[in-house]
């Protein structure tokens, strides 16, 4: 079940398209609002009545009103049906992150727009290029830098002073991983571990970038990867959300629209020295009609999912270019 704030953000956005004011929508639930269970609606009404999440209610409702008025969207015509997707997530690829479907046509994602695009497993990103949803149990540090990973562990075992740990880092139990994490909980690495950690970062960064570059061996591979990173899909959809400073209301091109307007020139990746394993990526796109070249910059942080030595590393993908400057993302009028 999604959290209260997620429910508020998504449903209040729909209400902004259906009702003249938020209080009116709360008092008289719009008949056009679909797929919202009575229990969910009751939580929403209670939260509003108690004054919880006032800013989220207001921001989300305002986004719905903007979508209602936008030339690229409803153009002032109130929907006949606004369907909430809710907690349902289909198996397999779900490239369009839609939370609402309006009049069976308009797909709307209601998101807080951070710089984080995706949080896949490293193997899924660097080797499978985000195809499929399956997560690998592979430890990416052990797969890409086994010698450096083992050296870091050997130094960490001495520093932690925990008895009974195995000689091989790859056979640590979950309980042993948690004990090692707790013993190394300081914000910075102890001095004896700084060198081995730096060696591991360099090895993981450079080898991850190399594997990624080998996986995108053709122009088609590079284009499909960029689309998956940016969530460009077969259908146009809309993003109604905020960043830290303001509303962000976007229309996201379909692959068809994107191809008519833009051409991918290059897609490059390289390791970066950042105090942790990191790979930077840049796509350069040319606007077909103007000939202007437009860069899209981002980076990937490769790090433990639950702290040092605990769990398998994740690959968090960041977009460093502002959303409104990304080719294929268009601000709603």
N, C-alpha and C positions, 0 to 999 in steps of 0.2 A: 504494500500500500504506500502511495506517495505521501510525503510529509504535508503538514497543514499549509506551509508556505508555498509548496509546489502547487497544491490544489487551488489556493487563492490566486496565485499568479496566472494560472491557465484559465480557470473558470471566470474570474473577474475580467479577463481580456475578452472572453466571449460576451459577457454581459455588457461591455462597452459598445458592442455592435448591436445589441438587442433592446436596450432600455435608455431612456433619456437621462437617467441619473442612477447612481449606485444605490442610494436608499430606496428608490422606487423598485429597482430590480430585486432587492433583498425582501421587500414587503410582498411583492407580487412576482413570483418566479416566472420568467418568460416561458411561454409554452413552446417556443422554438428551441429551447435549450435541451439537448438530447444526450443520453448516455451518462447522465449524472445520477448516481443512486441517491435515494432519500437520505441515507446515512451520511453521505458525503456532503449533500446540501445542508443538512443539519449542522455539520461541523463548520461549514462556511458561514452560516447565519450566526452561529454562536460566536465565532471569532470576530465577526463584524460587530455584534452587539456588545462584546466585551472590550472593544477598542484595540484588539490585537492586530499587529501588522498593518497599521493604518497607511503607511507609506506604500506598501506593496499593493494594497487594495486600490489606492488612488492612481498609482503609476500604471497598473495593469488595466484598469478601466479606461484611463486616458489613451492607452495604446489601442484598445478596441475602438474607441471613438475615432482615433486617427485613421485606422484601417477602414472604418465605415465611410469616412470622408474622402479618402485618397483616390486620385484619378486612376492609379494602377490597380486599385482594389475594388471596393464596393460602390464608389461614386455616389454615396448618399442613400443607396437602396438597402434597407434593412433585410437581413437574411431570412429565408424561410425556414432554415434549419442550421443550427450550430452544434456540431457533434464534438463531444469531448472524448479524447482517446483514453484518458485515465492511465491506470498502471499497466495496461496490456502492452506487451512488447512481443512482436512476432519473432519466430525463430528465423535464423539466417540473417542476411544483410538487411539493414534498415538505414539506408543512406539518407533519406529525408527524415529529419528529427521532428516530425509533425506532432503537435499536441492537440490541434483543433482541425476540423474539416468543416468548411462553410459552404452550404448549398451544394454539397457533393463535389465541389470543384476546387475551392481555395484551400490549400494546405498551409497551416500556420504553426510556427514554432514559437513558443513563449519562453525566452531564455534570458538569464542574466548573462550578458555577453562579456565573458572574460577572454583573455588571450589564449586560453587552453582550447584547442580544437578537438583533440582526441586523447584518450589514455589507453592505448592498446598494449598488448604484450610486444616486446622487441622483435620476436620472430615474426609475428603477424605484420609488423610495420616494415622491417628491413628486408625480409625474405619473401613474404607473401603479398606485400604491397597493399595491405588492408583488405584483401579478398577473403571473404568468409569471416565468421564470428568466433571461430574456435580459438581458445587460449591454449598455448603450449605450457607444459610444466617445466620446460627447459629453463635452467638458470643461465641467463645470458652472460653473466660475468664468467662463469665456468666454461661456457661454450666458446667465447671469443678470446678470453685471456686466462687460460687455465693455470699457467705458471705464475702469473702475477697475482691471481686470486688466491692460490695456495700460499704464496709468500706473505700476503697480507694476513691471511688467517693464522699462519704460524706465528707471526709477530703479535697478533691480537690475542692468541691463546696464552702466550707468555705474559703479556701486559695484564690480562684479566685475572690470571692466577686461579682459574677454575679447574679443579681436578676432575678427571674422568672424561675429558673431551677427546674425541677421536683424532688420529693423526691427519685424516683426510677430510677436508672441508665439505666434500660432497656427500658424506654420510652423516652429517649433523642431523639430529632429530629436531623436531619443532621446539621441544622443551629446551634443548641445548642451545638452539638459535636464540631463543628468548633470553636465556641466561647470559649469553655473550652480549646481546644487545644491551641488557640492563647494566652490565659491567662497563660498557663503553658509551654511556649515556651523556657524557659531557658534550657540549656544543661543538668543540673542535677535537680533532684527533690528537691523542697523546703523541709526544715527539717521536718515539720509536716507530710509530705507525704512519707518520706523514710521508716518508719516502716510499714505502710500499703502496700507500694509497695513491700517491701521485703516479707511480708506475702503472697501477691498474687503470687509472683514469685515462692516461695516454693510450694504453693498449686498447681498451674498450672503445674509446672514441674513434681512433683511427681505423680499427677493424670493422666497427659498425658502419662507418661511412663507406668503407670499401665494399662491404657486402651489399649495402643499399645501392651503391653505384652499379655494381654488377647485375643486380636484379632488374634495373631499369635500362635494359640494353637496347631498346628501340624507342623511336619517337612515340609510338602508340603506348608503350609502357609508361613513359614519362607523363604523357597527357592524362592517362587514366589515374595515375598516382595523384597528380595535382587535383583532379576533380574529386577524388575520394578525400583528400585532405581538406578541401574547401566545401565538401558536401554538395558538389554540383551533380545533379542527377538527371533523370529523364523528364522530370516535370519541374515547372516553376513553382516555387513556394515562397513564403514570407517569414521573416523573423521579426517579432515584436518584443523588444526587451530594453534593457538599459545597460550602460557600462557605468564606470565609477562617476562619470561627470554628467551624463545626459541620457535621454531616450535614444535608442537606436532602432529605427524602423526600416527594414530592408526588404527589397524584392531580390530573390536569388535566381539567377538565370537557370534555365534548363540547359542541358548539354547542347541541344540544337541551337538555342539562342547564343550560347557562348561561342560555338564554332563559327557562327555567322559574323560575330563581332570581333573575335580575337584569334590570335595565332600564337601557340607556344613556341618560343624560340629556343630557350635553354632551360634545363633543370639541373642544378648542381648541388652537391652536398660535400661537406668537409668537416673534419674534426675541429673542435675548439677547446682551448685550455680555459676551463671555467671553474676549477675546484671540484668538479664532479664530471663523470663521463657525459659528453655533450657533442651533438652533431648539429651544425647549422645547415640550412637549406635555403636556396633561392631559385625561384622561377622567374624568367623574364618573358613577358607577354607583349606582343605587338597588337595595337589597335588597327584593325584592317583599313578603316577609312582614312584615318589621320596619319598612320605610320608611326605614331608615338610608341616608344617602348616603355613598358610599365613593369617594375620589379615587384615581386611578392616575396617577402622575407619571413623566415621563421627559424625555429630551432627545436631540437629534441633533447630533453633531459632524460638520462638513463639512470635510474636510482632504485634502491630497495623500496618495495611497496609498503613495508611496515617498520622500517628502521634498519640499522646496520645488522647485516647477516640474517635478518628475519624475513622469510618469504623470498619469492623470486623477484628480480628487478622488473620494473615497468618502464615504458617509454612514453613520456608525456610530451605531446606535440603542441608547440606554441606558435601562434601567429603574431609576428612582430610588426607587420604592416597594419595600420588602422583599418578597421572593417570597411569604412566608407571609401577607402582608396583601393580596395581589392577589385580587380577586373571580374565582372560578373555579379558583384554586389551593388545594388542601386538603392539609394535613399528614396523612400516614399515621398511623393510631393504632398 
